Amino acid sequence: MRAGRASCGPDKALPRLTTDLRAHAAEALGRVIAADSELAELWDDSGEGPQWRQGIGHLRAVLDPRPGSQEGPAVPGPTC
């Protein structure tokens, strides 16, 4: 990380994920927001469940684009 930089993610965009890996990641995210997910329950208890779910929804949309589209662009790295 460079001095004075606010984020703590990679400097370059992440490489494209294979279709198979993308599907597995989207499936895993679906499990963490499921009704019986303890993680989702903890977020709800914190009062920030809806915002957290929205973030998960954005991640799933990147990982699992609509049918007929290309695999999608490389995704910028996360920031803190």
C-alpha positions in Angstrom: 0.0 0.0 0.0 1.3 3.4 -0.9 1.7 6.1 1.8 -1.3 8.3 2.1 -3.6 6.0 0.2 -7.1 5.5 1.8 -7.9 2.0 0.4 -6.4 -1.3 1.3 -7.3 -3.4 -1.8 -5.1 -4.4 -4.8 -3.7 -1.6 -7.0 -5.0 -3.3 -10.2 -8.3 -4.8 -11.2 -8.8 -8.5 -10.2 -8.7 -11.0 -13.1 -11.9 -12.4 -14.6 -13.2 -15.4 -12.7 -14.1 -18.6 -14.6 -17.8 -19.2 -15.1 -17.6 -22.2 -12.7 -15.9 -20.3 -9.9 -18.3 -17.4 -10.4 -21.3 -19.7 -10.0 -19.9 -21.3 -6.8 -19.2 -17.9 -5.3 -22.7 -16.6 -6.1 -24.1 -19.8 -4.6 -22.1 -19.3 -1.4 -23.4 -15.7 -1.1 -26.9 -17.0 -1.5 -26.3 -19.3 1.5 -25.1 -16.4 3.7 -28.3 -14.5 3.1 -30.7 -17.5 3.4 -33.4 -17.4 6.1 -31.5 -19.9 8.3 -28.2 -18.1 8.1 -26.7 -17.2 11.4 -24.6 -14.6 9.7 -27.7 -12.9 8.3 -29.3 -13.0 11.8 -26.2 -11.3 13.3 -26.4 -8.6 10.7 -30.1 -8.1 11.4 -29.4 -7.9 15.1 -26.8 -5.1 14.4 -29.5 -3.1 12.6 -27.6 -3.0 9.4 -29.0 -6.1 7.8 -30.7 -4.4 4.9 -27.5 -2.5 3.9 -25.5 -5.7 4.2 -28.0 -7.6 2.0 -27.8 -4.8 -0.6 -24.0 -5.2 -0.7 -24.4 -9.0 -1.1 -26.9 -8.4 -3.9 -24.4 -6.2 -5.7 -21.7 -8.8 -5.4 -24.0 -11.5 -6.7 -25.0 -9.4 -9.7 -21.3 -9.0 -10.6 -20.6 -12.8 -10.2 -23.8 -14.0 -11.9 -24.6 -11.7 -14.8 -27.9 -12.1 -16.6 -28.0 -14.8 -19.3 -26.8 -13.7 -22.8 -24.2 -11.2 -21.4 -20.5 -11.7 -21.6 -18.6 -12.9 -18.5 -18.4 -9.3 -17.4 -15.5 -6.9 -16.9 -12.7 -7.4 -14.5 -13.8 -6.2 -11.1 -11.8 -3.6 -9.1 -10.3 -4.8 -5.9 -12.0 -4.2 -2.6 -11.4 -1.2 -0.5 -11.5 -0.8 3.3 
